[in-house]
Amino acid sequence: MDRLAAMETFVRVVETGSFSAAARQLNVGQPAVSKTIAQLEDRLGVRLLLRSTRSLMPTAAGQSFYDRSIRSIEEADEADLAARGAGSSLTGRLRICAAVTFARIHIIPKLPTFLAAHPDLQIDVVLDDRNIDLIEEGIDVGLRLGSLADSAMTARKLGQCRRLVMGTPGYFERFGEPQLPADLLGHDGVIYVQGGGGDVWTFQRGLAETSVTIPGRIRVNAAEGVRAAVLADMGLTISSEWMFSPELASGAVRPVMLDWALPSIDVSAVYPTGRLASAKARAFAAFVETALAA
């Protein structure tokens, strides 16, 4: 294994805290990772990791080597890209994460275009409605919806869309359409309980502002569940246009109360704290930004 690959293996071991997790991220067997670290320590003549039955931590020399390895990997990535030219193809593996429904509707269908432009690139897609730990999961770039709780996180806003009150025509035929925020108190709500959701909403119209707590017998922690409940005529919901964009286009879901504005929602590219964004991660973020704008 060449030095850069050994550095990448060591970085993954330190960031995940185990040989087995690093092996899963690198798509190799655990013995290969253990062997690489042992060879690295033999070559350098120093102990890089402190191993115990319950933990794995870098030594002082290991922490220094980790910091320098991060810079070397990033510099090599940038050098390769610069040598090939601005329009060159990316190579290697890119690991991304995103919310399940957002990725299913807006990202994964567009990946063939990105992969066609970079035939030597491989992409690992990690889908989770929760905000997972980027470093622990070995993520190069994450797509986050809503406000960013960690102000220290390196981030770039890629797009924005409206939140709407939405339901199916069948639901509105049975229970009527709300006209005012107060009317929502007489409806069944499907409540999305992940970040960016909830049952308390503030509506604005001109200078008027009013807050309403939406009643709901159904509370769901995954956007796919919200979609399924709404499409089964179980209630209305307050969600982003992104979540129901195919149904809004087809008429299977209809927005109401369009003269009342709700807080918009952002999508941002976020990068592991303490790292420069790699050329691959930046290129993917730019691709998503362009795709959303289109």
N, C-alpha and C positions, 0 to 999 in steps of 0.2 A: 504494500500500500504506500502511495506517495505521501509526502509530508503534509500537503494540504488536506488530503482525505483523512489522515490521522488526526489532524487538528479538528476537522469537522466532527469526527467520532468523539474526540475528547470533549468538545463543546457540548455535544448532545448528552453525554454522560453527566457532566456537571449540571446542566440545566434541568435534566429530568431526575437526577438523583439516584439513578440505577442503571445497571448494564442492560437489563431486560427492556426497560422503557426506551432507552436509546436504540436498542436493536430493532424494536418495533417501528420507530420513526425512520430508521435508515433502511428498513426492509432487508435486514440480514439476521443471521442467527446470533444468539447471545455469546456463544463461544468465540465468534469472530470479533465481537466488540472487546471481550476480555483479552484476547490475544493482541489486538491492536494497542490497547492501553499498556499491556505488559511490555511490548516491544518499544513503545514510546518512552516508558520509564527507563528501560535498559539503555536506549540510545542517548537519552539525556543524562543518565546517571543520577537521577533524583527521584524521590517519591512524590507523585503528583496527587495521589488520592489517599485519604484516610478511610479505611474500610472497617465496618463493624457489622454485627448481625442485623442491625436495625437502620443503619444510615451509611451514607457515603458522602464525604465532604472533601473539597480540595485542600491540600496543604497550602502554606504560604507560597511555595514555588508553583504549586498547581494553580492558585488564583492568578498569579502573575502570568503564567503560561496561558491561562484561559483568556485573560484580557488581551494579550498580544495575538492570540489565535483569532479572536473575533475581528480584530483590525486586519489581520492578514487575509482572512477569508473575504472580507468586504472589499479590500483593496484588489485582490485577485479577480473578484467578480467585476469590479469596475474596469480593471485593466483589460480583461477579455472583451468587454463590451466596447470599450474605446478602440481597441485594435481592430475589431470587426467593422466598426462604423456605426453611425447613429441608427441606421435602419436594419441592423443585423439581427439575426435570430438569437433568441435566448436559449440556454442549455441548462441541463441539470434538473433538480427537483424543486418545485415550489409548493409550499404547504399553506393552505388558506383555510379560514373558518368563516362561517356566516350562519344567520338564522335559517332554519329549515325551509320555511315557506318562501321567504325572500329569495333564497338561492334557487329553489326549485323553479320559481316562476321567472326570475329576472337574471340569474347568473348562469346556471348550468346550461340552459338552451343556447346561450351565446358563447360557451366555451369552445365549440368547434372552430369558430372564427379565430379566436386567440391561439388555439393549438395549431391551426393551419399556418398561421404566421410564424410559429416557433416550433417546427417539427421535432426538434431535439429536446423539447421541454416536457417534463412530466409534472402533473399536478395532483396533489393529495387534497381532497376536499373534506373538511371536518364540519359536520352540520350539527348545530345545537342552538336552541332558542335562548339558552343561558349564556352569559358572558364568561367564557372559559378562560383559564390562565394561559396566556399566549406562550410564555416561556416553558411552562410545564408540558404543554402539548406540542412544543416545537413548531409553533406557527410563525410563518414569515410575514403574513399580513392578514388581519382580520377585518371583516366588514361589520360594523356596529350600527344598530338603529337606535335613535333617540339620543338623549344627552349623555355625555361621557362622565361617569362618576369619578374617574381618576384623572385629575387635572394634570398630573405629571406625565401622562401617556403621550407618546408621539403620535399625532393624528393629523389627518387631512380630510376636510369635508368634501364629499363627492357629489352629493345631490340632496334634494329636499322635495317633499311632497305634502299634500294636504291630508289631514284626518277628516273623516266624514262619518255622519250617522248613516248607517246602511242596513238594509233588510231585503228580503225577497218580495217580489210582487204578491206572492201567496200570503205571506205574513201580513202585509199592509192591507190586503183585501179583507182579511179576517178582523184585524184590530185597528185599522185606520192609520193614517200618517200623522206623526207629531208635527205640529207647526211651530211650537215654542219649546224652549228648554224645559219648562215646567211640565209640558205634556209627557215628557219621557218618564215621569213618575208613574204613569198609568200603563207602562209597557213592560214586557219582559226583556231584560238585557242579557246578552251573552258576554261575560266579562273576561277579558284577557288579563291575567294576573302577572305576567312577566313585566320587566322594565319597559316603560313607555306605555303601559296599559293602566288598568285600575278602574274603579267605579266612580271616581270624582273628577268631573270635567268642568272647565270654565269656558263659557261661550261668549263671543263678542259680536255685536252688531252696531256699527257706528260707534257712538260713545257709550253705549249700554254694555254692561258686563254682568253676567250671572253665573253662579256655580250650581251644579246639580250632582247629587249622588244617585247614580243609575241603579235602580233595583234589578237584581238578577238572581235567578235560582241556579244558574249554571256558571261556574267559574272554571276557566281552563288555563293551563300553564303552557300550552303549545298552540301556535297559530293554526296548525292544521286542524286541531280540535275546534277552534273558534269557527273556522270556515265550515267544517262539517255540521256544526250545530246551526249556524245561520242558514246554510243551504237546505237544512231539514225543516225550515220554517219555525224554529224554536224560539226565535227572538231577534231583535235588532242588535247591532253592535256599533261601537265607535272604534274605528281602525283606520290605518293608512290606506290610501288608494292602492299602494303596492300590494297589500294583502289580497285584494279582491279585483285586481286589474282585469283578468280575463272575464270575470262575471260582470263587471261594470261595462265592459265593451259589448258583451252579448245581451245585456239586459236581464240576466239571471239574478243580479243584485242591483238595487236601485238606491241612490243617495237621496236623502231628504233633508229639509231644513238648510238648504244651501245658502240662505241669506244670513245664517249664523256661522261665524268662523270659530274654528278650534285651533289650538296650537299645532303648528306644522311639525313634521318629524324629519330629522336628518339621517343620512347614512354617511358614515365616515370610515376611512381606511385607518386602522390602528396598527402600530408596530411594537414589537417587544421593547420594553423600557431598557435604555442603556445601549441600544444598538442603532447603528445607522440602517436606514431602510436599504435593502439590497436593490440592485438594478432590476431584478426579476419582480420584486414586490412593488416597486414604483411603477414598472410597466403595466403590471396587472391592475393597480389602482387607477392608472390613467385610462386603461381600457374600460373598466367599469364606469368611470365618470362619463366617458363618451357614450357608452351604451345606454346609461340612464338618461342622458340628455336627449338622445335620439328617441 
